[in-house]
Amino acid sequence: MAKRIQLSCTGDSDVLELTDVAPVDPGPGEVRVANRAVGLNFIDIYFRTGLYPAPALPTGLGTEAAGVVDAVGEGVTHLKAGDRVAYAQGPLGAYGELHTLPADKVVVLPDGIDFEAAAASMLKGLTVQYLMRQTHRLEAGETVLWHAAAGGVGSIACQWARALGVKLIGTVSSPEKAALARQNGAWATIDYTRENVVERVRELTDGAMCDVVYDSVGKNTWETSLDCLKPRSLMVSFGNASGAVEGVNLGILNQKGSLFTTRPSLNGYADTRERLEVMAAELFDMLESGKVKVDIAQRYPLAEAGKAQDALQGRQTTGSTILLP
């Protein structure tokens, strides 16, 4: 038997239960991974609350972890038992000691990156990769606004932007988070609890505004984000921390300057093993070169997954949070 976090109904964090389950043998094209560290992400909360519907209940939770290949199914040739690996996609169930998933969603982890760093950065780092290198290929000198710049994704984004020579303006909720974002490479920060975001962006850019806005907050920041953009520039909505953006009138994009908008996801970009491996290789290069360093600010035992989610949802965390099976 193996331990895993499971939920039989959606709701608050108390629906999460630590249970014993029988290990699932990998079928054709699958591998089983013995997790050494598990990543915690806002998307896990979306599934727990029902904002994103799980395929069926009861269900496991989580999509990101790092560990060692425990067993290999028929037809898998790029992985073998004993390989150090990491993953950020696939069926729910990463919150556990063992997880069986498609082998095409798993990449070999370089020896220079430890399990905790990989679990803390796979989903967040691959997200930054597709946002900064594919959704819009950022160039040195461009100015972007990044909401929640002191969080797990934001901390990586600040560092990646600095490495690219991009001016990243990060929104934060406290002086401490502002200091952290600047330490990670943010060009400037805005404390949205005390400052008007649009006015500060206008001041910081001498009225030019931003080439791209990256918004993982959702409903509460949608119009503010649009108001921070240059004409004909790009609004990237990639999360729903405050709730989903609904009832969007496309005419607003015209009124605010012929704006573009997109709602991307990791699965939309890492949709083949080949593309996933290219993306992961760029992330691993950033980690091994030291241009991006993972800040694991919180570690919880697997049994305290609910407590960890509450801290993340309550904006009580900085950097990345991991669970330890």
Order of alpha helices (4+ residues) and beta strands (2+ residues): beta-beta-beta-alpha-beta-beta-beta-beta-alpha-beta-alpha-beta-alpha-beta-alpha-beta-alpha-beta-alpha-beta-alpha-alpha-beta-alpha-beta
